[in-house]
C-alpha cells in the first residue's frame, strides 16, 4: 500500500511538472478579435475623438460594418451607379475597453484589416495616424498610451464624403475585422516572416525563411530563433535554429534553411498546406510564437509553353472578383466568400484576380485552402484619375507605402502567383 501511495504521489508530481511546462511553453503572443462592443454615429462630430466624449446615445454594433448598404438607394447620391447609388458621408466609431495587470510589460497593437476610407484613429484622445486607402491593412502601437486597470477609448473617424471615388461598390466604414495583439517586447515584427521554396523536387523541397525580430527593450538581448515546418496532421517534419544577439531598440533579420522530404505539392487540384511555426527565445525563455502559411509549389512562364504549375502546363481559368458580397454589402463575411468560391469551383474556375485592390485576408486564406491561384492587385489608378476623387488623389504620397504593406502582408500565401499594379 505504501508503494502504491508513493507511485501515485510521484505520478501526480510528474503530471504537475508537465502541466507547468505546458503553461510555460504557451505563446506569449495573444491575438484577439476586437470586433465587439463598438458604438457608431453617422455624421461628423468635431470632438468625438476626445476620451471623455459622451457617446452613450450612439448606436451599438459589432464589426465588420458597412453603413452604406444600410442606406436608401437614390439616383441623387453623388456616388453614382458605380457606388451602388448608396450614401457616403462621415462616420465615427468608438470603443471603451480595459486591460488588467497581466498586460504589464507587453507590447499592445491594434490591427485593422481595412477601413473605407480616409480613416483617422485615436487612443485616449491621442491621434495615432491616418490612412486614405480603404483596402490596406494597417497597425498602430497602443503601448505608450494605454492605462491598465482603467478605461481606454479607441476612436475612429471614417470619411467617405468626397464622391464619386470608385467605379464599383466600395461600402463605408470599418468593414473588415479588427484585432488586438499583445506580445513580449522581443518579437516577430508585423508580417516579419518571409518564406520561399527555391528548389523543389519529388524527393525534397528547400525552404528558406527570413525572420525579422524586433527588440523593444532598453538593453541588448541574446536570442534564439527557432523555425519548424508542421504538416497538415500537426506533425513536425523539419526544424532549424539560429542564435544571435539584438541590440536595444533595434531589429534584425535572421535567415534559415530547412528541408522537407517527399513534399506534397500545392495546386488547385490538391491544395496541400503546411505551416511554419516561428519561436523566439530570450535566455531560453519563450517570448513569441508566430505562424505562417506554407504551400510548396513551383511555377514558370514560358513563351512557347505558357504557364506551368509544378512542372505541369496549366490553363488559367480566371475571373475578376470584387470585394463586395452583393446584397450583403462590403462587410466581410467568411461564409459568404466561401460560398462564392464554391460556386466558382463548380464552374471550373481556378484563378482569381482581386479587382482592383488588396482583398480581405479571409479571401486568400480560403484560396490557399480551396485551391485557387490569385493575381493579387494593389490598385488600378495611378496619377490619372478615373473618377473624381479616386486613389489618384493620394497616389504620389501613398502608393509606395501601400504597395509595400500589401506585398508584405500577402507574400507567403501559396495561392498568390502574380502581383498586379493595374
LUMLUM-763370 format. One record per residue: x, y, z of N, C-alpha, C in turn. Coordinates in steps of 0.02 Angstrom, whole numbers. Layout:
<nodes>
X:Y:Z:X:Y:Z:X:Y:Z .
...
</nodes>
This chain:
<nodes>
42:-60:0:0:0:0:43:63:0 .
99:61:40:143:119:42:176:130:-26 .
194:72:-59:225:77:-126:176:109:-174 .
112:89:-172:62:117:-217:53:192:-204 .
53:212:-140:46:283:-123:103:323:-151 .
164:297:-144:223:332:-170:218:340:-245 .
197:287:-281:191:289:-354:140:342:-375 .
83:343:-340:31:391:-356:56:462:-344 .
90:473:-288:117:540:-272:167:561:-325 .
213:515:-344:263:532:-395:230:547:-461 .
178:509:-478:142:521:-541:109:590:-540 .
79:609:-484:47:675:-478:99:730:-483 .
157:721:-451:210:772:-455:233:779:-527 .
242:722:-561:264:724:-631:212:759:-674 .
149:744:-661:95:774:-700:93:849:-688 .
102:870:-624:103:941:-608:161:976:-645 .
218:942:-646:276:970:-681:263:976:-755 .
230:925:-785:214:928:-856:167:986:-871 .
117:995:-829:69:1050:-840:104:1117:-834 .
149:1123:-786:184:1186:-777:226:1201:-839 .
259:1149:-866:298:1160:-927:254:1179:-985 .
195:1147:-989:149:1163:-1043:128:1236:-1040 .
115:1261:-979:96:1331:-972:154:1377:-991 .
215:1358:-971:273:1399:-987:284:1404:-1062 .
267:1350:-1099:278:1348:-1171:222:1381:-1210 .
168:1400:-1178:114:1433:-1214:139:1500:-1241 .
116:1517:-1301:142:1577:-1333:123:1639:-1294 .
171:1684:-1284:155:1749:-1253:115:1794:-1301 .
115:1777:-1365:77:1816:-1414:2:1799:-1409 .
-38:1849:-1399:-111:1840:-1398:-142:1886:-1450 .
-177:1858:-1498:-213:1898:-1547:-287:1885:-1538 .
-323:1937:-1519:-394:1930:-1502:-437:1971:-1549 .
-493:1942:-1568:-541:1979:-1608:-567:2039:-1569 .
-566:2098:-1601:-583:2160:-1567:-646:2191:-1598 .
-692:2148:-1622:-750:2172:-1660:-810:2192:-1617 .
-813:2170:-1556:-874:2180:-1517:-869:2244:-1475 .
-928:2269:-1455:-931:2324:-1407:-918:2393:-1435 .
-928:2403:-1501:-918:2469:-1531:-982:2510:-1530 .
-973:2576:-1532:-1029:2622:-1541:-1018:2662:-1605 .
-1073:2679:-1639:-1068:2709:-1705:-1114:2769:-1711 .
-1089:2821:-1745:-1130:2880:-1761:-1117:2899:-1833 .
-1170:2905:-1872:-1163:2926:-1941:-1171:3001:-1946 .
-1117:3034:-1964:-1114:3107:-1965:-1047:3129:-1936 .
-1034:3193:-1937:-970:3218:-1913:-979:3257:-1848 .
-937:3241:-1800:-937:3273:-1735:-865:3292:-1718 .
-848:3355:-1717:-778:3375:-1712:-742:3355:-1648 .
-779:3341:-1594:-747:3325:-1531:-753:3251:-1513 .
-773:3209:-1560:-785:3139:-1545:-721:3099:-1533 .
-664:3129:-1548:-600:3094:-1533:-580:3102:-1460 .
-611:3148:-1424:-593:3160:-1353:-611:3099:-1312 .
-568:3082:-1265:-579:3023:-1225:-644:3026:-1185 .
-660:3085:-1159:-719:3093:-1115:-782:3112:-1154 .
-780:3108:-1219:-840:3124:-1259:-897:3076:-1241 .
-957:3102:-1236:-1015:3062:-1216:-1045:3028:-1278 .
-1035:2963:-1284:-1061:2926:-1342:-1118:2878:-1321 .
-1147:2890:-1262:-1198:2843:-1238:-1259:2840:-1282 .
-1271:2892:-1321:-1330:2892:-1365:-1317:2862:-1433 .
-1255:2840:-1445:-1238:2812:-1510:-1264:2741:-1517 .
-1270:2720:-1579:-1291:2651:-1594:-1237:2601:-1573 .
-1257:2546:-1543:-1210:2493:-1525:-1210:2440:-1580 .
-1150:2417:-1598:-1146:2367:-1651:-1081:2328:-1646 .
-1078:2275:-1686:-1017:2235:-1693:-990:2244:-1763 .
-925:2242:-1768:-892:2245:-1832:-887:2174:-1861 .
-875:2168:-1926:-869:2219:-1978:-936:2253:-1992 .
-932:2317:-2015:-992:2356:-2025:-985:2399:-2088 .
-1037:2399:-2129:-1041:2440:-2189:-1104:2482:-2183 .
-1096:2547:-2170:-1156:2587:-2160:-1191:2605:-2226 .
-1155:2604:-2282:-1185:2623:-2346:-1242:2576:-2365 .
-1232:2511:-2357:-1282:2462:-2378:-1345:2468:-2337 .
-1341:2501:-2279:-1400:2511:-2236:-1442:2570:-2260 .
-1414:2611:-2306:-1448:2671:-2328:-1498:2659:-2384 .
-1530:2713:-2406:-1579:2709:-2460:-1543:2718:-2527 .
-1567:2682:-2577:-1542:2691:-2645:-1573:2754:-2675 .
-1531:2794:-2707:-1556:2855:-2738:-1510:2877:-2794 .
-1540:2897:-2849:-1501:2925:-2904:-1468:2991:-2885 .
-1492:3021:-2833:-1465:3086:-2811:-1400:3079:-2772 .
-1384:3019:-2748:-1322:3011:-2710:-1262:3021:-2756 .
-1213:3060:-2736:-1156:3075:-2780:-1111:3016:-2795 .
-1120:2960:-2760:-1080:2901:-2776:-1095:2874:-2845 .
-1156:2889:-2869:-1175:2868:-2936:-1186:2793:-2941 .
-1196:2770:-3002:-1210:2699:-3012:-1150:2656:-2993 .
-1088:2682:-3003:-1029:2644:-2983:-1026:2630:-2909 .
-1052:2676:-2869:-1054:2667:-2797:-1118:2636:-2772 .
-1158:2608:-2818:-1219:2575:-2798:-1276:2623:-2782 .
-1268:2687:-2800:-1319:2738:-2785:-1336:2739:-2711 .
-1285:2726:-2670:-1294:2725:-2597:-1255:2782:-2565 .
-1273:2800:-2504:-1243:2860:-2472:-1171:2848:-2450 .
-1133:2902:-2447:-1066:2901:-2419:-1065:2937:-2353 .
-1027:2992:-2349:-1027:3033:-2289:-972:3016:-2241 .
-981:3038:-2179:-933:3029:-2125:-964:2987:-2070 .
-925:2944:-2040:-949:2904:-1984:-896:2900:-1929 .
-919:2894:-1868:-874:2887:-1810:-888:2821:-1774 .
-833:2788:-1752:-837:2728:-1711:-797:2740:-1647 .
-823:2716:-1592:-787:2720:-1528:-796:2654:-1490 .
-743:2636:-1453:-747:2576:-1411:-709:2589:-1347 .
-740:2572:-1290:-708:2576:-1224:-687:2505:-1203 .
-628:2500:-1174:-603:2435:-1152:-552:2446:-1096 .
-540:2393:-1058:-491:2397:-1004:-446:2336:-1007 .
-385:2344:-984:-336:2290:-982:-309:2284:-910 .
-301:2222:-887:-279:2212:-818:-202:2210:-815 .
-176:2196:-756:-104:2198:-744:-65:2143:-781 .
-101:2093:-807:-66:2041:-845:-35:2068:-909 .
-56:2128:-930:-29:2160:-990:31:2204:-974 .
50:2209:-911:108:2249:-892:171:2223:-928 .
208:2267:-959:269:2248:-994:259:2221:-1064 .
197:2216:-1087:183:2190:-1153:182:2246:-1205 .
195:2228:-1268:181:2272:-1325:109:2257:-1346 .
70:2311:-1358:-1:2302:-1375:-16:2342:-1438 .
-43:2307:-1488:-56:2337:-1553:-130:2328:-1571 .
-155:2374:-1612:-221:2365:-1642:-211:2360:-1717 .
-241:2309:-1747:-234:2293:-1818:-301:2299:-1853 .
-304:2340:-1904:-364:2348:-1945:-352:2313:-2012 .
-396:2267:-2031:-389:2233:-2095:-409:2279:-2153 .
-451:2329:-2140:-471:2376:-2192:-526:2422:-2167 .
-520:2486:-2184:-569:2537:-2165:-581:2581:-2227 .
-642:2585:-2251:-656:2626:-2310:-691:2690:-2290 .
-659:2746:-2300:-591:2760:-2320:-570:2821:-2280 .
-511:2849:-2292:-488:2909:-2257:-498:2902:-2181 .
-466:2852:-2152:-476:2839:-2081:-425:2876:-2038 .
-448:2899:-1980:-405:2927:-1928:-421:2890:-1864 .
-369:2873:-1826:-378:2833:-1765:-346:2869:-1706 .
-382:2870:-1649:-357:2898:-1587:-362:2846:-1532 .
-315:2849:-1484:-320:2811:-1422:-317:2861:-1365 .
-368:2861:-1323:-372:2907:-1266:-359:2980:-1287 .
-387:2998:-1345:-381:3066:-1370:-317:3081:-1407 .
-271:3033:-1412:-206:3043:-1445:-210:3016:-1516 .
-195:3058:-1565:-201:3037:-1635:-144:2989:-1653 .
-163:2931:-1680:-114:2880:-1698:-94:2882:-1771 .
-139:2903:-1814:-121:2904:-1885:-180:2909:-1931 .
-164:2916:-1995:-213:2925:-2049:-195:2878:-2106 .
-245:2843:-2134:-235:2803:-2194:-291:2819:-2243 .
-275:2845:-2302:-327:2861:-2351:-356:2801:-2387 .
-313:2751:-2404:-336:2694:-2443:-383:2651:-2402 .
-439:2633:-2431:-488:2595:-2394:-478:2520:-2394 .
-427:2495:-2428:-418:2422:-2436:-354:2396:-2403 .
-313:2441:-2377:-248:2421:-2349:-257:2403:-2275 .
-223:2349:-2254:-220:2332:-2183:-165:2373:-2150 .
-178:2392:-2087:-129:2434:-2052:-131:2421:-1977 .
-77:2441:-1944:-69:2430:-1872:-48:2495:-1838 .
-72:2503:-1775:-47:2557:-1732:-24:2527:-1665 .
28:2557:-1639:56:2536:-1574:19:2576:-1519 .
-17:2539:-1477:-54:2571:-1422:-13:2576:-1358 .
43:2541:-1355:78:2530:-1292:92:2593:-1252 .
119:2646:-1282:138:2705:-1241:79:2743:-1213 .
19:2731:-1239:-38:2773:-1224:-91:2739:-1181 .
-81:2675:-1165:-132:2638:-1128:-124:2645:-1053 .
-180:2639:-1018:-181:2638:-945:-211:2571:-923 .
-177:2537:-878:-201:2472:-853:-250:2482:-796 .
-296:2435:-791:-347:2434:-738:-392:2496:-739 .
-399:2526:-797:-446:2582:-805:-469:2584:-877 .
-516:2628:-891:-547:2630:-957:-501:2663:-1009 .
-497:2633:-1067:-465:2662:-1126:-516:2668:-1181 .
-507:2716:-1226:-556:2729:-1279:-520:2734:-1346 .
-542:2692:-1393:-521:2696:-1463:-574:2735:-1501 .
-554:2785:-1540:-599:2823:-1582:-575:2819:-1654 .
-621:2809:-1701:-604:2804:-1772:-652:2848:-1812 .
-624:2893:-1850:-663:2934:-1897:-652:2908:-1968 .
-707:2897:-2004:-705:2871:-2072:-739:2923:-2117 .
-703:2943:-2170:-729:2997:-2213:-735:2972:-2285 .
-796:2958:-2306:-809:2938:-2375:-856:2989:-2407 .
-845:3052:-2391:-890:3104:-2413:-874:3131:-2483 .
-811:3126:-2504:-793:3151:-2571:-812:3099:-2623 .
-863:3113:-2660:-892:3066:-2708:-897:3099:-2777 .
-892:3057:-2830:-879:2985:-2831:-804:2971:-2825 .
-788:2915:-2792:-718:2895:-2784:-705:2823:-2805 .
-755:2791:-2834:-747:2721:-2853:-792:2704:-2912 .
-769:2657:-2954:-809:2633:-3010:-847:2569:-2992 .
-841:2547:-2931:-876:2487:-2907:-898:2502:-2835 .
-939:2458:-2808:-966:2470:-2741:-911:2461:-2689 .
-898:2513:-2650:-844:2511:-2601:-868:2496:-2531 .
-929:2519:-2514:-950:2517:-2445:-921:2575:-2405 .
-940:2580:-2342:-917:2633:-2298:-907:2606:-2228 .
-850:2622:-2198:-843:2606:-2127:-787:2557:-2113 .
-787:2531:-2051:-740:2479:-2031:-770:2412:-2053 .
-761:2397:-2116:-798:2343:-2148:-759:2277:-2148 .
-698:2278:-2120:-660:2216:-2110:-644:2207:-2036 .
-613:2152:-2019:-602:2135:-1949:-549:2179:-1917 .
-555:2184:-1850:-507:2221:-1809:-480:2173:-1756 .
-415:2177:-1742:-382:2132:-1695:-340:2171:-1645 .
-335:2143:-1585:-287:2170:-1537:-235:2116:-1523 .
-171:2135:-1531:-116:2088:-1521:-73:2112:-1464 .
-58:2067:-1418:-11:2081:-1364:45:2030:-1366 .
106:2053:-1353:164:2009:-1359:220:2037:-1315 .
267:1994:-1296:325:2016:-1259:367:2063:-1303 .
410:2105:-1272:446:2157:-1310:503:2132:-1355 .
515:2067:-1359:560:2038:-1410:517:1991:-1451 .
504:2009:-1513:451:1975:-1551:462:1979:-1626 .
425:1937:-1662:425:1939:-1735:386:2001:-1757 .
417:2041:-1801:386:2103:-1824:323:2087:-1865 .
281:2138:-1874:221:2131:-1915:239:2107:-1985 .
208:2053:-2007:222:2023:-2073:297:2009:-2080 .
329:1989:-2025:401:1986:-2022:432:1920:-2042 .
393:1872:-2066:420:1808:-2090:411:1805:-2166 .
464:1789:-2202:461:1782:-2275:488:1713:-2293 .
446:1672:-2324:464:1603:-2340:463:1593:-2415 .
515:1561:-2441:518:1543:-2512:540:1470:-2517 .
526:1440:-2575:546:1371:-2589:585:1371:-2655 .
649:1390:-2653:687:1400:-2715:703:1335:-2753 .
702:1279:-2719:717:1216:-2752:667:1163:-2730 .
630:1135:-2778:579:1086:-2763:585:1028:-2812 .
592:967:-2785:590:906:-2825:542:857:-2791 .
532:799:-2821:490:749:-2789:520:724:-2724 .
587:726:-2721:621:698:-2663:626:748:-2605 .
633:813:-2621:645:861:-2568:625:931:-2590 .
610:972:-2540:597:1043:-2552:641:1084:-2505 .
677:1131:-2533:716:1177:-2493:672:1235:-2472 .
667:1248:-2407:625:1302:-2380:671:1354:-2348 .
672:1413:-2376:711:1468:-2349:665:1515:-2310 .
687:1534:-2251:646:1576:-2207:688:1636:-2183 .
661:1695:-2193:691:1756:-2165:643:1785:-2114 .
668:1796:-2053:626:1818:-1998:654:1883:-1970 .
611:1934:-1968:630:1998:-1939:607:2000:-1866 .
654:2008:-1820:640:2009:-1749:654:2079:-1722 .
609:2104:-1681:618:2170:-1651:632:2163:-1576 .
675:2206:-1551:689:2211:-1480:667:2280:-1456 .
613:2284:-1419:588:2348:-1394:613:2362:-1323 .
658:2321:-1299:685:2331:-1232:742:2381:-1233 .
760:2406:-1176:813:2457:-1171:881:2425:-1160 .
887:2360:-1172:951:2326:-1163:959:2273:-1218 .
1021:2257:-1232:1038:2205:-1280:1016:2137:-1254 .
993:2094:-1300:970:2027:-1279:1004:1974:-1321 .
1013:1915:-1291:1035:1855:-1328:973:1814:-1343 .
966:1794:-1406:904:1761:-1426:918:1701:-1471 .
868:1659:-1476:868:1603:-1522:804:1605:-1564 .
812:1601:-1629:755:1598:-1674:748:1526:-1699 .
691:1496:-1683:680:1425:-1699:620:1420:-1745 .
628:1384:-1801:575:1377:-1850:562:1304:-1863 .
499:1285:-1862:479:1216:-1878:429:1216:-1935 .
432:1164:-1975:381:1151:-2026:335:1097:-1999 .
270:1111:-2001:220:1066:-1974:173:1046:-2031 .
160:981:-2038:116:959:-2092:43:963:-2072 .
-2:942:-2117:-73:951:-2106:-99:911:-2046 .
-63:858:-2028:-84:817:-1970:-59:845:-1904 .
-18:898:-1907:10:927:-1847:79:899:-1829 .
107:857:-1873:172:827:-1859:228:874:-1879 .
278:882:-1835:337:922:-1851:382:882:-1897 .
399:910:-1956:438:873:-2005:505:905:-2021 .
517:965:-1998:582:997:-2008:592:1050:-1955 .
656:1061:-1936:672:1108:-1883:738:1142:-1899 .
740:1207:-1887:803:1245:-1893:805:1296:-1837 .
867:1311:-1815:875:1358:-1759:938:1399:-1771 .
934:1463:-1753:992:1507:-1759:996:1551:-1697 .
1057:1558:-1670:1068:1600:-1612:1095:1668:-1634 .
1083:1719:-1594:1108:1785:-1609:1097:1832:-1551 .
1116:1894:-1562:1103:1946:-1512:1071:2005:-1547 .
1035:2045:-1509:997:2100:-1538:1005:2161:-1492 .
1029:2215:-1521:1040:2275:-1482:973:2304:-1459 .
976:2346:-1407:916:2378:-1381:883:2420:-1435 .
817:2418:-1435:776:2461:-1480:799:2454:-1552 .
805:2392:-1575:827:2380:-1643:792:2318:-1671 .
804:2305:-1735:777:2245:-1767:830:2214:-1810 .
822:2149:-1824:871:2114:-1866:835:2057:-1901 .
862:2038:-1959:835:1983:-1998:879:1921:-1989 .
847:1864:-1976:882:1801:-1967:860:1753:-2021 .
908:1721:-2054:893:1678:-2111:906:1605:-2093 .
861:1562:-2115:867:1490:-2101:849:1451:-2163 .
872:1389:-2166:856:1344:-2221:833:1277:-2192 .
777:1252:-2216:750:1188:-2193:738:1144:-2255 .
733:1079:-2243:720:1031:-2297:659:990:-2280 .
612:988:-2327:554:944:-2321:563:887:-2370 .
564:826:-2344:573:768:-2388:506:745:-2415 .
507:723:-2478:447:700:-2513:389:748:-2504 .
397:810:-2524:345:860:-2511:281:846:-2550 .
225:862:-2518:160:861:-2550:149:930:-2580 .
144:934:-2646:142:999:-2679:73:1029:-2678 .
72:1096:-2674:9:1134:-2675:-12:1146:-2747 .
-76:1137:-2762:-104:1152:-2827:-179:1161:-2819 .
-214:1189:-2869:-286:1195:-2865:-321:1127:-2855 .
-293:1074:-2884:-324:1008:-2878:-307:975:-2812 .
-251:995:-2782:-229:964:-2719:-196:1018:-2676 .
-235:1061:-2644:-207:1118:-2607:-180:1098:-2538 .
-125:1059:-2539:-95:1035:-2477:-59:1093:-2441 .
-74:1102:-2378:-45:1156:-2339:-3:1130:-2282 .
54:1161:-2274:95:1155:-2214:90:1222:-2176 .
123:1226:-2120:131:1291:-2087:200:1295:-2055 .
224:1356:-2052:286:1371:-2016:268:1397:-1947 .
302:1372:-1897:295:1399:-1829:362:1427:-1808 .
363:1492:-1797:424:1527:-1777:421:1543:-1703 .
473:1523:-1666:476:1537:-1594:539:1578:-1579 .
530:1628:-1537:586:1670:-1515:598:1657:-1441 .
661:1642:-1425:681:1630:-1356:733:1682:-1336 .
725:1711:-1277:775:1755:-1248:799:1723:-1184 .
863:1706:-1182:891:1670:-1124:849:1608:-1108 .
831:1571:-1162:792:1509:-1158:720:1518:-1134 .
697:1580:-1132:627:1593:-1114:589:1612:-1178 .
533:1577:-1190:493:1590:-1249:461:1659:-1244 .
474:1702:-1293:446:1769:-1294:396:1780:-1351 .
397:1737:-1401:349:1745:-1455:341:1679:-1493 .
281:1671:-1521:267:1615:-1566:223:1641:-1622 .
243:1628:-1684:213:1661:-1742:203:1608:-1797 .
143:1605:-1826:128:1554:-1876:122:1586:-1945 .
145:1550:-1996:145:1573:-2065:121:1517:-2110 .
75:1530:-2157:53:1477:-2203:109:1457:-2250 .
111:1394:-2270:161:1369:-2316:129:1320:-2364 .
135:1334:-2428:117:1287:-2480:176:1279:-2526 .
197:1219:-2538:257:1206:-2578:236:1196:-2650 .
259:1242:-2694:243:1237:-2765:294:1276:-2806 .
298:1261:-2870:339:1299:-2916:296:1320:-2975 .
314:1376:-3005:279:1396:-3067:327:1432:-3113 .
314:1425:-3177:355:1456:-3228:310:1484:-3283 .
337:1535:-3318:304:1563:-3377:352:1554:-3436 .
327:1526:-3490:367:1512:-3548:331:1537:-3611 .
369:1570:-3656:337:1598:-3716:304:1544:-3759 .
332:1484:-3758:305:1431:-3801:254:1388:-3763 .
269:1372:-3700:227:1326:-3663:175:1360:-3619 .
183:1426:-3608:136:1461:-3565:152:1451:-3491 .
99:1449:-3450:107:1444:-3378:108:1371:-3357 .
156:1354:-3314:160:1286:-3285:162:1290:-3210 .
125:1247:-3178:123:1242:-3105:149:1173:-3086 .
202:1173:-3046:234:1110:-3026:255:1069:-3087 .
277:1104:-3139:301:1071:-3199:247:1048:-3247 .
184:1061:-3231:127:1040:-3272:98:1100:-3307 .
96:1101:-3375:63:1157:-3410:-9:1164:-3386 .
-26:1225:-3366:-91:1237:-3333:-125:1296:-3365 .
-187:1286:-3387:-226:1340:-3415:-261:1377:-3357 .
-251:1442:-3354:-283:1482:-3302:-354:1500:-3324 .
-402:1477:-3287:-472:1492:-3300:-495:1540:-3245 .
-485:1604:-3257:-492:1653:-3203:-549:1700:-3211 .
-567:1732:-3156:-619:1783:-3153:-593:1842:-3113 .
-622:1901:-3126:-610:1959:-3084:-661:1957:-3026 .
-637:1967:-2966:-680:1961:-2907:-674:2025:-2865 .
-727:2063:-2863:-728:2122:-2820:-740:2102:-2748 .
-728:2149:-2703:-727:2132:-2632:-795:2129:-2600 .
-847:2157:-2633:-913:2160:-2600:-948:2093:-2604 .
-1002:2087:-2568:-1040:2025:-2564:-1112:2035:-2585 .
-1121:2073:-2640:-1188:2084:-2667:-1232:2120:-2618 .
-1291:2092:-2607:-1340:2125:-2564:-1319:2127:-2491 .
-1266:2090:-2473:-1240:2094:-2405:-1196:2154:-2394 .
-1176:2187:-2449:-1132:2245:-2443:-1059:2225:-2441 .
-1019:2269:-2412:-946:2259:-2412:-920:2228:-2347 .
-961:2224:-2295:-937:2197:-2231:-916:2124:-2240 .
-856:2108:-2217:-828:2041:-2228:-871:1988:-2194 .
-885:1936:-2232:-922:1878:-2206:-888:1816:-2236 .
-852:1779:-2194:-811:1724:-2219:-852:1671:-2256 .
-909:1655:-2227:-950:1603:-2259:-976:1626:-2327 .
-993:1690:-2333:-1017:1715:-2397:-962:1712:-2450 .
-900:1729:-2431:-844:1725:-2477:-832:1652:-2497 .
-835:1608:-2448:-826:1537:-2461:-878:1511:-2510 .
-940:1533:-2502:-994:1513:-2547:-980:1536:-2618 .
-956:1598:-2625:-938:1623:-2691:-886:1577:-2724 .
-835:1559:-2686:-781:1517:-2712:-806:1447:-2728 .
-852:1421:-2689:-880:1355:-2703:-916:1355:-2770 .
-955:1408:-2783:-990:1414:-2847:-941:1419:-2905 .
-888:1459:-2895:-838:1466:-2947:-802:1400:-2961 .
-789:1361:-2908:-758:1295:-2917:-802:1250:-2960 .
-867:1251:-2947:-913:1210:-2985:-914:1231:-3059 .
-900:1295:-3072:-898:1320:-3141:-833:1301:-3177 .
-784:1276:-3140:-719:1259:-3169:-667:1313:-3163 .
-681:1365:-3124:-634:1419:-3114:-577:1396:-3069 .
-515:1415:-3087:-458:1400:-3043:-416:1462:-3026 .
-436:1521:-3053:-397:1581:-3041:-440:1640:-3023 .
-413:1684:-2981:-448:1744:-2957:-403:1805:-2968 .
-431:1858:-2994:-398:1923:-2993:-434:1966:-2942 .
-399:1994:-2894:-432:2033:-2841:-444:2105:-2866 .
-491:2111:-2910:-506:2176:-2942:-537:2224:-2891 .
-510:2282:-2884:-446:2308:-2908:-408:2332:-2847 .
-401:2290:-2798:-375:2312:-2734:-355:2252:-2691 .
-315:2263:-2638:-299:2209:-2592:-363:2180:-2562 .
-369:2114:-2562:-429:2082:-2536:-428:2078:-2460 .
-484:2057:-2432:-485:2039:-2361:-440:1979:-2350 .
-406:1975:-2293:-363:1917:-2280:-400:1851:-2286 .
-465:1851:-2269:-504:1790:-2271:-508:1760:-2341 .
-509:1803:-2393:-512:1777:-2461:-450:1736:-2477 .
-391:1762:-2461:-330:1725:-2477:-324:1662:-2435 .
-346:1665:-2373:-345:1604:-2332:-388:1550:-2363 .
-446:1570:-2389:-490:1521:-2422:-460:1497:-2487 .
-429:1541:-2526:-397:1520:-2589:-340:1472:-2575 .
-302:1483:-2522:-250:1435:-2503:-280:1366:-2490 .
-335:1367:-2452:-365:1303:-2429:-404:1268:-2484 .
-439:1307:-2526:-484:1278:-2576:-450:1266:-2643 .
-394:1299:-2655:-357:1287:-2717:-376:1334:-2773 .
-359:1398:-2766:-365:1448:-2819:-298:1483:-2825 .
-276:1496:-2887:-217:1538:-2895:-241:1610:-2903 .
-203:1657:-2875:-227:1726:-2867:-179:1776:-2898 .
-207:1820:-2941:-173:1881:-2961:-194:1934:-2910 .
-147:1954:-2869:-161:1998:-2812:-148:2070:-2833 .
-200:2111:-2836:-196:2178:-2864:-197:2231:-2808 .
-154:2281:-2815:-149:2334:-2765:-195:2393:-2782 .
-194:2415:-2845:-236:2470:-2867:-239:2469:-2943 .
-284:2505:-2973:-284:2513:-3046:-290:2587:-3065 .
-274:2630:-3017:-273:2703:-3030:-205:2729:-3009 .
-173:2765:-3055:-109:2795:-3040:-120:2870:-3033 .
-81:2910:-3070:-90:2982:-3065:-150:3008:-3105 .
-170:2970:-3155:-227:2990:-3195:-291:2962:-3165 .
-337:3006:-3149:-397:2984:-3114:-446:2951:-3163 .
-487:2907:-3134:-542:2875:-3171:-610:2896:-3144 .
-611:2917:-3081:-668:2954:-3053:-639:3014:-3016 .
-681:3060:-2997:-658:3125:-2973:-612:3120:-2912 .
-630:3077:-2864:-593:3075:-2800:-564:3006:-2786 .
-541:2971:-2838:-516:2903:-2828:-443:2904:-2802 .
-411:2845:-2805:-345:2837:-2775:-292:2882:-2806 .
-304:2906:-2867:-255:2951:-2898:-244:3014:-2855 .
-294:3030:-2815:-291:3087:-2769:-235:3079:-2718 .
-219:3016:-2700:-168:3001:-2648:-106:2967:-2676 .
-106:2953:-2741:-55:2908:-2769:16:2931:-2754 .
33:2993:-2767:102:3016:-2759:127:3006:-2688 .
85:3020:-2639:106:3016:-2569:105:2945:-2541 .
57:2904:-2564:43:2842:-2529:58:2778:-2568 .
71:2781:-2633:74:2718:-2671:131:2673:-2649 .
188:2701:-2631:245:2659:-2612:232:2623:-2546 .
204:2660:-2498:190:2628:-2433:134:2577:-2439 .
82:2593:-2476:26:2546:-2484:49:2483:-2520 .
87:2491:-2573:111:2433:-2610:156:2389:-2566 .
200:2422:-2528:245:2384:-2483:205:2345:-2431 .
157:2378:-2398:117:2344:-2347:77:2287:-2376 .
51:2298:-2436:11:2245:-2469:54:2183:-2482 .
113:2192:-2511:155:2135:-2527:180:2100:-2464 .
201:2139:-2414:223:2109:-2352:168:2067:-2320 .
107:2092:-2322:52:2055:-2291:38:1989:-2326 .
41:1988:-2393:14:1931:-2431:67:1887:-2464 .
131:1902:-2454:184:1869:-2493:192:1795:-2479 .
168:1770:-2422:177:1700:-2405:119:1655:-2425 .
67:1682:-2453:10:1640:-2472:27:1598:-2534 .
21:1532:-2529:37:1491:-2588:-10:1504:-2647 .
-69:1530:-2634:-115:1544:-2688:-93:1602:-2732 .
-53:1648:-2704:-33:1708:-2741:26:1690:-2788 .
14:1697:-2853:67:1681:-2902:85:1741:-2945 .
47:1796:-2937:59:1855:-2979:35:1917:-2941 .
72:1973:-2952:54:2037:-2923:33:2085:-2978 .
-14:2128:-2963:-38:2175:-3014:-40:2245:-2984 .
-18:2294:-3025:-25:2364:-3006:-69:2401:-3056 .
-116:2363:-3085:-167:2393:-3128:-147:2397:-3200 .
</nodes>
